[in-house]
Amino acid sequence: MSKPVIHYFPIRGRAEVLKLAIVAGGGDFDTVDVNYQEQKTNRSLYPFGQCPRLVDGDIDLVQSNSIARYLARKYSLQGKTEQEQCVVDMLMEGVESLRVKYVNLEEAAKEVYWKTYFDKSTTEGRNGGAHMQYLVNFLTANGGQFCVGDALTIADLCLWEITDLHLRIFEEQLKEVYPELIAFHEHIAGLPGIKEYLASPKRLAAPNANSLG
Ligand SMILES: N[C@@H](CCC(=O)N[C@@H](CS)C(=O)NCC(=O)O)C(=O)O
């Protein structure tokens, strides 16, 4: 099996779910610090002028969720049935809705951010379709260990990673309001491949380029 190479900045960022998928699937990866000049000017390697970019044998692609879906197929993390795969896909989009809110979070806006996207009383409010409770609903309905079916999927890794990011910022609130999410986070972090990766030097220190990172 070919070894994927991830071209990205030296942060976790949008590469982190990709790395988690590879290690959860029993694989390994290399990383290359992206050449920003090339990223901005080479439309065939970087069609959208952005990274991450994944090179894996003949496969060369960008857009993190497209890469995540490719890796999910490669490492059998896409769900077992058509029904499961549809829900996995839907949850990935649900996490993405929250991520696009998160990437612009600033210190001064933390309180409003929590109220809008995490406070259980605001699920019926205007939030751009992004609320942690919406995601947790799937997790609890499925028993709490995995979001979909009875095995790890890429949807779990997306939810794990967005939870991990928010734990840095809202640890106490998350523990109090979403204990099932904390239990899920611990469960996924202990899975083979993931556990070793998280303890290894390959797990980069910098979460992202966000000022809260
Ligand atoms: N929709 C894209 C977004 C990619 C993105 O925002 N990439 C950022 C880094 S996380 C980037 O390349 N920023 C530099 C730039 O846009 O010039 C994806 O999911 O891959």
The ligand as a Gaussian input file, in Angstrom:
#p B3LYP/6-31G(d) Opt

LIG

0 1
 N      -12.025000      24.114000       1.681000
 C      -10.599000      23.983000       1.850000
 C      -10.074000      25.076000       2.759000
 C       -8.577000      25.026000       2.810000
 C       -7.972000      26.141000       3.611000
 O       -8.665000      26.999000       4.211000
 N       -6.630000      26.123000       3.623000
 C       -5.891000      27.135000       4.327000
 C       -5.077000      26.477000       5.427000
 S       -6.117000      25.619000       6.579000
 C       -4.922000      27.799000       3.383000
 O       -4.387000      27.198000       2.467000
 N       -4.685000      29.095000       3.657000
 C       -3.754000      29.901000       2.919000
 C       -4.388000      30.663000       1.796000
 O       -5.592000      30.565000       1.582000
 O       -3.637000      31.404000       1.145000
 C      -10.245000      22.614000       2.422000
 O      -11.082000      22.064000       3.144000
 O       -9.162000      22.084000       2.138000

